[in-house]
Amino acid sequence: MSKNRLEAFSDGVLAIIITIMVLEMKVPHGDTLDALRPLVPVFLSYVLSFLYVGIYWNNHHHMLHTVRQVTGPILWANLHLLFWLSLFPFATGWMGENHFGAVPSALYGVVLLMAAVAYFILQHRIIAAEGERSTLKRAIGRDWKGKASPIAYATAIGAAFWTPWFAQVIYVAVALLWLVPDRRIERELHHETE
């Protein structure tokens, strides 16, 4: 099976996720800057989640460049990832509306953790289909960022119950870690075409 339908479907779902998140920000009743003040936590949670969805879209895009043929397990693993990503609007809205409270911040971390686990599963379904000498296997190597992120999310989930602001710091730090361009897949694909 071709990967084009998988890419198109995934891109569509991610676009809808971003659209739903922005629609959660309600227009304030008032025409002063003070009317925007209650929206600050909602806006900040939106920015963080937009960043995460963008990171997933970017990495998913690069990862799918390594796929030659889509298998059933890859389809299901991709749906599993999209399921967790589709919960971003709910977790984002709840966290922002409740000013980064403990339980909403912890739930946000659970969604991030499960999305990371789902991404890991998708990576390994692709490697299983492409073989141990696959481009993706060579590109991810030891994948220290992929291993450190779930540990950070689990730490943030626990921290949310004691100091919710520290959980937010962890979520931002992990997002910033992934914002640094990761050219491993691009390098491997470039070596293959030489």
N, C-alpha and C positions, 0 to 999 in steps of 0.2 A: 504494500500500500504506500502511496506517495505521502510525503510529509506536508504537502501544501494545505490540505484540509485541516490538519492538526494545527498548523501555524495560524491559519485564518480564524479558526474557531477560538483558539487561545487569545489571539489579538482582540477579537470581538468581545470576549468575556472581560478581559482586562480594561478595555475602553469603557464598557458598561460599569465596571466597578468604580472607576474614577468618576464617571458621570454621577453615579448614585452618591458617592461621597460628597461631591460639591453641592448636590441638591439638598443635602442634610443641613447646609448652612442657610439658615433662614434670614431673610432681609429684616433688619431692625425697624421698629416703629419709632421714627424720629429722624431728624435731619442734622443732628450734631455729632461730633466725635464721641461724646459720652454715650450715645446710643450704640456705638460699636464695642464699647468696653465689655459687655457680657459675651460677645462673640470671640474674644481673644482666645480662650481655651479651645473653643471649637475650631477656630482657624489654625491654631498651632497643632492640634491633633490631626487636622486635615493635611497640613504641610508634611508632617511626619509620615502619614500613611501614603500620601502621594509619592513621597520619596521611596518608600518601600515598594510600592507597586511598580514604580519606574525601574527600580533595581531588579525586581523579579522579571519584568518584561525584557530588560536589556540582557540579563544572563540567560533567560529562556531562549531568546532570539539567537544568541551565540551558540548555546548548547545544541539547538536544533540544526544548526549548520553542520554538525558532525554526524547527523543521522542520515543513513542511506536508505533505510526502509523502516517503516513504522510497523510494529507488531501489536498484537492485542494487549500484552502487558504494558507496553509503552502508552497506549491509549488510556488504559485504566489508571496508570500512575499519573498521567497528565490530568485526568479528571479529578483525581484525588488532590493534586496540587491546586487546581482551580476551585475546588470546593472550599479549601481553607482560605484562599485568597478572596473568595466571594464573601467571607465573613468580615473582611476589613471594614466595609461601611458600617456595619452594626457596632463592632468593637470601637471603631474610631468615634462614631457619634456618641456612644454611651460614655466613653472616656472624656470627650470634650464637654458634653453637657453636664457632667458631674465634676468638672474642674479637676481632673486627674485624681479622682478618689482611689482608695486602696483596691476595692474589688474590681471596678472597671479597668484600672491599670493592670491588675493581675490577669484579667481576662484578655486584655490586649496582648499581654505577653504569651498567654496560652495560644492565641491565634498565630502569633509570630513563630512560636516554637513549632507548632504543628505544620505551618507552611514550610519551615526549614526542613522538618523531617520528610514531608511530602516531596520537596525538591530533591533531597538526598535519595529517596526511593526512585524518583524519575531518573536521576543520573545513573543509578545502578541498573535500572531496567534497560536503559540505552546501552550501557556497557555490556550487559548480558547478551543483548541482541547483536551488538557489533563485534563482540569478542574482546578478550583481554588486551589485544594489541590495537584496540580502537583509538581513534584520534582523541575522543573524550577521555579515555583512561590515561593516555599519555599527558593530556593537557591538565587534568586536575591534580595529578601527582599526589602529594600528601594532603592537599586541600586544607591547610591549617585554618583558613577563614571559615570554611564549611563546618569544621569540627568545633571551632571556638564559639561560633554564633549560638548554637543551641545551649551551650553551657552558660553563656551570657544571658540568654532569655530565661533559663531556669533560675538563675541568680536574681534576675529582675522580678520574676514572679514572686519569689519569696520576699524580696526587699519591698515590694509594693505594700505589704501588710505592715511594715514598720516605718518606712520612709518612702511614700509614693514618688516624691520628686527624684529620689535616687534611681528608681526603676526607669523613670523618663530619661535620665542621664544615660543609663545603659542602652536604652532603645536608640537614642540619638547616636551614641558612640558606635554601635554596631552598624547603623545606617551609614555613618561617615566612613567606617572601615570598608564597606562595600562600594562606596562612591569612588574610591580610588580605582582608576581603570585597571581591569584585570585582562591582560592581553594573552593569557596562556592559550586559549582556544584559537585566537587569531594567529598566534605564532605557529601552532601545530598545523593549522590549515594552510598557512603560507609555505611551510616546509614541504607539505604534500604536493603542492603545485610546482615546486622547483624541479 
